[in-house]
Amino acid sequence: MPETQKSSNRTLTMKFGGTSVGSPEAITNAIKIIQDTLTDWPRLAVVISAMSGVTNLLLDGANRATQGEQEHISETEETLLEKHGSIAETVISNKTKRQQIMGEISDLVDVFGSTCRAIAVLGEATPRAMDTIASLGERMSVRLFSAALESAGTPSCFVEATKLIETDHQYQAAHPDFESTTKKTRAVLHPILAQGQVPIVTGFIGAAPDGVITTLGRGGSDYSAAIIGAVLPADEVWIWTDVNGVMTADPRTVPEAQTLPQITYREVAELAYYGAKVLHPKTIRPVVESGIGLRICNTFEPKHPGTRLVNDSNNGKKPNGDEVIKAVTAIRAQKLVTIEGRGMLGVPGVAARAFGAVASTGTSVPLITQASSEQSICFAVPVEVAEKVLSALKKTFEEEIAIRDIDRVWTTEEVSIITVVGKGMKDTPGVAGRIFSTLGNEGVNVLAIAQGSSEVSISLVVIAEDTENAIKSLHKIILANKK
């Protein structure tokens, strides 16, 4: 476990993910971590996710309700009660307390059932209804976990983040109001911490000014922890997950992947954006702006130091060889969309109209590239929205296509975006050449390239079949630098 200096005034926010609270053994592990941490950090706020698999179960139930599958709603209700009940039997020793908690969880399961039955009648689910359903996993989890912590002898209470994090009405991806959130969080959590209790807070959710539940987007519990850590304020935020910090690659693809002892905020932001699952992409901003520390640790190996995130400054030092490229990651299931035509040359506003059309479909674009000749624009979109984007573009440029100013708008087959990350790349000549030589030697063809002006990352597009080969090949560069 990361070392700290003992102080009665230091404040820590920790977050436990779904796998860290998804079984009796995992909850016991998390409780032990909390109790050990309290010896050094007496002011400790804990953010937790829904138990692993629960959010998917809830959303699947809602989606099937839109198809009128009412019999599935009852099955899901039973599964939710059984899943939480079996764990409560193990981790909450007091029978009366256990019955109370399961009564509250049963009420939340009833909310799921009644909402889904209404959806089944209407045949559709609004974003507001989906947020109500998606929030239930965390709301069940905090009740169970807080009671388990108390059962283990640590004073605790649960807090729903609807009382702390105020957001706009952008359901399923709400934006926090930091000024209001600061006031609310301090008003609720400071008295709890002063009493020596550990507040167990729902991750992932907040509430609009009128009290309606919103969510911060899938994986948003990391973001919740960063927000709460920033506004308390905490001295550090620790994210507890099921891996030993940030890895040089996905260990499922590259078994030789290693833990990075430290990484800059900018580097981890690139990794999070380009497919690494260890952190929610929005987590970085609150901690950077607040100047607080961030660590990523493994619930199941608490003695492992994990990864520490640090500021971008290298104090003028040139990077060592093993700091040039730090990690490689991938976004899979993408398609490249290309708009091309000689009539685009020198015509202002083509890109603006193109991305306006993309925005109208609600699609986010992870990669863009354009030739200096201005005769084509190429960008990536997720596979599942590619046809919708293509249709919107053809409609937007209908007149230009008719008079052949634009020759065609088309998409590739499925591709992956491979991103190589390392702050030291900008200070080291020949890195890009080595990357492309390595891929060429392995027979991997690069379809498109993009590099930001910060030079912290290089992204390249390959066909889906070459994804694993590309990742493994580029990871060898990292391993070679460490020898």
Order of alpha helices (4+ residues) and beta strands (2+ residues): beta-alpha-beta-alpha-alpha-alpha-alpha-alpha-beta-alpha-beta-beta-beta-alpha-beta-beta-alpha-alpha-beta-beta-alpha-beta-alpha-beta-beta-alpha-alpha-beta-alpha-beta-beta-alpha
